[in-house]
């Protein structure tokens, strides 16, 4: 029975690598655990009947969902004119690997910051999956250490999910606080501990953060001073976009730099960017057309230009009743 359970677990995990390429184009993921969206994920996975041997064969070193996406003929046709984009994405893809044999705990592997990182995931929750936006941000942090030196910097990641971005930031020398919803903290703490213990300069912290909730209590402005805020794929089809904006605003000082990677899927993302620009100076650093992903740098606008009457208005509305963009 134990062996059967292990094989079943590995079957599910390996098959997900083959199937989730479909999600890269139409996915609605993020580092949030929304139980009401679990059936949607299960529906899109659309498990097929495939033999164990075939799935193992397909789950080779480069059969990450990102690789499957790049191998799609339609994607290759659309991005054929952008060789630089495809080259960088292929390099990011090469940082990923999966175990070639059955393990007691399913995991996915990555090579960043000179370390092998093993991440435990789950298929029943968006926040417990590593999405391409997180890989893009990890690659950016690793390859831009001179311009964005994280050594001894105070860094917070919102919507940390599996913790990959926080782990890479920690291995690059930062004081890291990884945050997410309470139901994700167990797996988040496990991944961060196993990948940073005796490796990172500073021991990362894991802390609960529900966007827009008890911010003054858990992150008082007087003692909160982050050099960087990291966010990967936190904007998608969820009803907490106003709270997310409030959280960005609360955690930011005038000198705080936001590094934010976003996959564009729906018009709602564009509306959020417009609203975001009312409060922050936004600069597009990189774009990956083949993935519909953009990397942004942002800083809080000065008080004269930040539209503070609007800020007070939408903050009051969000507190009194949840708004949708």
GIZITA-V700584 format. One record per residue. N is the residue number from 1. RES is the residue in one small letter. PHI is phi in whole degrees, -180 to 180 (NA if undefined). BURIAL is # if it has 9 or more other C-alpha atoms within 8 Angstrom, else .. Layout:
# GIZITA-V700584
[[N	RES	PHI	BURIAL] [N	RES	PHI	BURIAL]]
This chain:
# GIZITA-V700584
[[1	x	NA	.] [2	x	-62	.] [3	x	-63	.] [4	x	-62	.] [5	x	-63	.] [6	x	-64	#] [7	x	-65	#] [8	x	-64	.] [9	x	-62	#] [10	x	-68	#] [11	x	-57	#] [12	x	-60	.] [13	x	-69	#] [14	x	-63	#] [15	x	-64	#] [16	x	-62	#] [17	x	-63	#] [18	x	-76	#] [19	x	-89	#] [20	x	-74	#] [21	x	-59	#] [22	x	-67	#] [23	x	-78	#] [24	x	-63	#] [25	x	-85	.] [26	x	-122	.] [27	x	-68	.] [28	x	-125	.] [29	x	-90	#] [30	x	173	#] [31	x	-90	#] [32	x	-132	#] [33	x	-99	#] [34	x	-111	.] [35	x	-62	.] [36	x	-74	.] [37	x	-105	.] [38	x	-59	#] [39	x	-59	.] [40	x	-63	.] [41	x	-63	#] [42	x	-63	#] [43	x	-66	.] [44	x	-73	.] [45	x	-65	#] [46	x	48	.] [47	x	-54	.] [48	x	-108	.] [49	x	-86	.] [50	x	-134	.] [51	x	-68	.] [52	x	-60	.] [53	x	-64	.] [54	x	-65	.] [55	x	-69	#] [56	x	-62	#] [57	x	-63	.] [58	x	-72	.] [59	x	-86	#] [60	x	-82	#] [61	x	-55	#] [62	x	-110	#] [63	x	-96	#] [64	x	-71	#] [65	x	-51	#] [66	x	-64	#] [67	x	-68	#] [68	x	-59	#] [69	x	-62	#] [70	x	-67	#] [71	x	-80	.] [72	x	-63	.] [73	x	-58	.] [74	x	-66	.] [75	x	-65	#] [76	x	-63	#] [77	x	-67	.] [78	x	-68	.] [79	x	-104	#] [80	x	-61	.] [81	x	-83	.] [82	x	-116	.] [83	x	-67	.] [84	x	-62	.] [85	x	-60	#] [86	x	-65	#] [87	x	-65	.] [88	x	-66	.] [89	x	-63	#] [90	x	-64	#] [91	x	-65	.] [92	x	-62	#] [93	x	-60	#] [94	x	-70	.] [95	x	-80	#] [96	x	-107	#] [97	x	-153	#] [98	x	-124	#] [99	x	-63	#] [100	x	-92	.] [101	x	-147	.] [102	x	-68	#] [103	x	-123	.] [104	x	-66	.] [105	x	-121	.] [106	x	-65	#] [107	x	-150	#] [108	x	-124	#] [109	x	-109	#] [110	x	-143	#] [111	x	-116	#] [112	x	-142	#] [113	x	55	.] [114	x	75	.] [115	x	-132	.] [116	x	-90	.] [117	x	-113	#] [118	x	-113	#] [119	x	-116	#] [120	x	-86	#] [121	x	-123	#] [122	x	-144	.] [123	x	-100	#] [124	x	-105	.] [125	x	-157	#] [126	x	-59	#] [127	x	-72	#] [128	x	-108	#] [129	x	-128	#] [130	x	-84	#] [131	x	-104	#] [132	x	-54	.] [133	x	-60	#] [134	x	-66	#] [135	x	-65	#] [136	x	-61	#] [137	x	-68	#] [138	x	-61	#] [139	x	-64	#] [140	x	-64	.] [141	x	-61	#] [142	x	-70	#] [143	x	-94	.] [144	x	-130	#] [145	x	-68	#] [146	x	-74	.] [147	x	-78	.] [148	x	-123	.] [149	x	-80	.] [150	x	-93	#] [151	x	-60	.] [152	x	64	.] [153	x	-88	#] [154	x	-87	#] [155	x	-127	#] [156	x	-125	#] [157	x	-110	#] [158	x	-100	#] [159	x	62	#] [160	x	-68	#] [161	x	62	#] [162	x	-78	#] [163	x	94	#] [164	x	-59	#] [165	x	-63	#] [166	x	-63	#] [167	x	-63	#] [168	x	-63	#] [169	x	-61	#] [170	x	-66	#] [171	x	-66	#] [172	x	-87	#] [173	x	104	#] [174	x	-86	#] [175	x	-81	#] [176	x	-111	#] [177	x	-117	#] [178	x	-98	#] [179	x	-128	#] [180	x	-173	#] [181	x	-68	#] [182	x	-59	.] [183	x	-72	.] [184	x	-102	#] [185	x	-69	#] [186	x	-63	.] [187	x	-68	#] [188	x	-61	#] [189	x	-64	#] [190	x	-61	.] [191	x	-63	#] [192	x	-67	#] [193	x	-64	.] [194	x	-69	.] [195	x	-106	#] [196	x	-121	#] [197	x	-61	.] [198	x	66	.] [199	x	-122	.] [200	x	-91	#] [201	x	-68	.] [202	x	-124	#] [203	x	-73	#] [204	x	-68	#] [205	x	-109	.] [206	x	-117	#] [207	x	-143	#] [208	x	-72	#] [209	x	-150	#] [210	x	-96	.] [211	x	-55	#] [212	x	79	#] [213	x	-109	.] [214	x	51	.] [215	x	-68	#] [216	x	-66	.] [217	x	-77	.] [218	x	-90	.] [219	x	-137	#] [220	x	-60	#] [221	x	-60	#] [222	x	-62	.] [223	x	-112	.] [224	x	-96	.] [225	x	-146	#] [226	x	-101	#] [227	x	-77	#] [228	x	-136	#] [229	x	-116	#] [230	x	-109	#] [231	x	-150	#] [232	x	-129	#] [233	x	59	#] [234	x	-96	#] [235	x	-109	#] [236	x	-164	#] [237	x	-80	.] [238	x	-133	.] [239	x	-90	.] [240	x	-121	#] [241	x	-70	#] [242	x	-65	#] [243	x	-64	#] [244	x	-63	#] [245	x	-64	#] [246	x	-62	#] [247	x	-66	#] [248	x	-55	.] [249	x	-64	#] [250	x	-68	.] [251	x	-80	#] [252	x	-89	#] [253	x	-99	.] [254	x	-64	.] [255	x	-101	.] [256	x	-72	#] [257	x	-107	#] [258	x	-98	#] [259	x	-113	#] [260	x	-131	#] [261	x	-111	#] [262	x	-136	#] [263	x	-97	#] [264	x	-88	#] [265	x	-126	#] [266	x	-129	.] [267	x	-62	.] [268	x	-60	#] [269	x	-63	#] [270	x	-63	#] [271	x	-66	#] [272	x	-65	#] [273	x	-60	.] [274	x	-61	.] [275	x	-67	.] [276	x	-59	#] [277	x	-71	#] [278	x	-71	.] [279	x	-112	#] [280	x	-132	#] [281	x	-79	#] [282	x	-112	#] [283	x	-129	.] [284	x	-82	#] [285	x	-90	.] [286	x	-144	.] [287	x	-136	#] [288	x	-126	#] [289	x	-57	.] [290	x	-65	#] [291	x	-112	.] [292	x	57	#] [293	x	-118	#] [294	x	-128	#] [295	x	-111	#] [296	x	-117	#] [297	x	-117	#] [298	x	-142	#] [299	x	-141	#] [300	x	-65	#] [301	x	-71	#] [302	x	-71	.] [303	x	-62	.] [304	x	-71	.] [305	x	-112	.] [306	x	-92	#] [307	x	56	#] [308	x	-65	.] [309	x	-60	.] [310	x	-64	.] [311	x	-62	#] [312	x	-65	.] [313	x	-68	.] [314	x	-71	#] [315	x	-68	#] [316	x	-64	.] [317	x	-65	#] [318	x	-67	#] [319	x	-73	.] [320	x	-76	.] [321	x	-166	.] [322	x	-65	#] [323	x	-108	#] [324	x	-111	.] [325	x	-73	.]]
